[in-house]
Structures are given as structure tokens and as C-alpha cells.
Amino acid sequence: MSLDSTVERRIAQALTENADVLDLAGLRLERVPESVRELTGITQLRLRFNLIVEVPIGWESSVPYASLAGLSSLEELDVSGNNLDEVPEWAMYLVEED
């Protein structure tokens, strides 16, 4: 099974099951898959330990990645272990305060 089919299978399964969590950790992804934007109900997106260099925040992004701006239920975004130069400012709002 190819990497692309593994990713798309996980996304399709999350859509079908109306999942709260999408785990795409450790799949050597270089970008956020476009179909992730269809998962508007997920609360956790795990993208850790991939090769991602930018977390897209909207269509104004300079690269053709999927926008995460429409994931209105998102509470946790795990991008640890990637090649990010910076974490988008909006991601700071996902941090729970005690």
C-alpha cells in the first residue's frame, strides 16, 4: 500500500466514522493533505514527526496546502517533530489555559 493511499484511507475513515481525531503522525508528509479540510468536526489533528515545513492558515498561503482555517472544532494541533520555521499565531489559541 502506498503512502498516499494510507493517508487518504485514514482521512476517508475519519470522514465515514465522524471521528474526533485524525492521526497522520510519522508518515513522512511534506504538506498537509488537501482533503483534511473536509474534516470540520475533528478536535485533534496529529501531524507529528513528518517533513512539514509550513502549517497553512488560509488560502492566502504562499503554498498550495490545505487550509486549516475551516477546522472550527480543532482543539489540538500536534506538529512536533517537523521542519517548521515558525508556528502560526492562530495555533496559540488552541492552548488550554488553566
Secondary structure as the mmCIF struct_conf table of DSSP 4:
data_model
#
loop_
_struct_conf.conf_type_id
_struct_conf.id
_struct_conf.beg_label_comp_id
_struct_conf.beg_label_asym_id
_struct_conf.beg_label_seq_id
_struct_conf.end_label_comp_id
_struct_conf.end_label_asym_id
_struct_conf.end_label_seq_id
HELX_RH_AL_P HELX_RH_AL_P1 LEU A 3 GLU A 17
TURN_TY1_P TURN_TY1_P1 ASN A 18 ASN A 18
BEND BEND1 ASP A 20 ASP A 20
STRN STRN1 VAL A 21 ASP A 23
TURN_TY1_P TURN_TY1_P2 ALA A 25 GLY A 26
BEND BEND2 LEU A 27 LEU A 27
BEND BEND3 GLU A 30 ARG A 31
HELX_RH_3T_P HELX_RH_3T_P1 GLU A 34 GLU A 38
TURN_TY1_P TURN_TY1_P3 THR A 40 GLY A 41
BEND BEND4 THR A 43 THR A 43
STRN STRN2 GLN A 44 ARG A 46
BEND BEND5 PHE A 49 ASN A 50
BEND BEND6 GLY A 58 GLY A 58
TURN_TY1_P TURN_TY1_P4 TRP A 59 GLU A 60
BEND BEND7 SER A 61 VAL A 63
HELX_LH_PP_P HELX_LH_PP_P1 TYR A 65 SER A 67
TURN_TY1_P TURN_TY1_P5 ALA A 69 GLY A 70
TURN_TY1_P TURN_TY1_P6 SER A 72 SER A 73
STRN STRN3 GLU A 76 ASP A 78
TURN_TY1_P TURN_TY1_P7 SER A 80 GLY A 81
BEND BEND8 ASN A 82 ASN A 82
BEND BEND9 ASP A 85 ASP A 85
HELX_RH_3T_P HELX_RH_3T_P2 GLU A 89 LEU A 94
BEND BEND10 VAL A 95 VAL A 95
HELX_LH_PP_P HELX_LH_PP_P2 GLU A 96 GLU A 97
#
